[in-house]
């Protein structure tokens, strides 16, 4: 899988304000996504294929990862 980031990392507009630590997301060359921690911008980056990203966002929206 090609892992080149092709857009700038962005934070959700919902995360703006007093607590600005969150995940940042960027698009990758083949339509996937790259995610990093906003507190550690030089740290590790997770890469997702388009299929993996869709499964992740679907799980988040459905509450699959809630406690």
C-alpha positions in Angstrom: 0.0 0.0 0.0 1.3 3.5 -0.9 1.6 5.5 2.3 2.3 9.0 1.0 0.3 11.7 2.7 -1.1 14.1 0.1 -3.0 16.6 2.2 -2.2 18.5 5.3 -3.2 16.9 8.6 -6.4 18.5 10.0 -8.3 18.4 13.3 -12.0 18.2 13.5 -13.7 21.6 13.8 -15.6 20.1 16.8 -12.3 19.7 18.7 -11.5 23.5 18.7 -11.5 25.3 22.0 -10.0 24.7 25.5 -9.2 21.0 25.0 -7.5 21.0 21.6 -5.7 17.6 21.9 -7.1 15.1 19.5 -6.4 13.0 16.4 -5.5 14.7 13.1 -6.3 13.1 9.8 -4.8 13.5 6.3 -5.6 11.9 2.9 -3.1 9.4 1.4 -2.1 8.8 -2.2 -4.6 6.0 -2.9 -7.6 7.4 -1.1 -6.8 6.1 2.4 -6.2 8.1 5.5 -3.3 8.8 7.9 -3.9 9.6 11.5 -1.6 11.1 14.1 -1.9 12.5 17.7 -2.1 16.3 17.7 0.1 16.3 20.9 2.9 14.4 19.2 3.1 15.5 15.5 6.5 13.9 15.0 5.4 10.6 16.5 3.9 7.6 14.9 1.3 7.8 12.2 -1.4 5.1 11.6 -2.3 4.4 7.9 -5.7 3.1 6.8 -6.7 1.8 3.3 -10.0 3.2 2.0 -11.8 0.0 3.1 -10.2 0.1 6.6 -11.1 3.8 7.0 -14.7 3.2 6.0 -15.0 0.3 8.6 -13.4 2.5 11.3 -15.7 5.5 10.7 -18.7 3.3 10.5 -17.8 1.7 13.8 -17.3 5.1 15.5 -20.6 6.4 14.2 -22.5 3.3 15.4 -20.9 3.4 18.9 -18.9 0.1 18.4 -16.0 1.6 20.3 -17.9 3.2 23.1 -17.2 1.9 26.7 
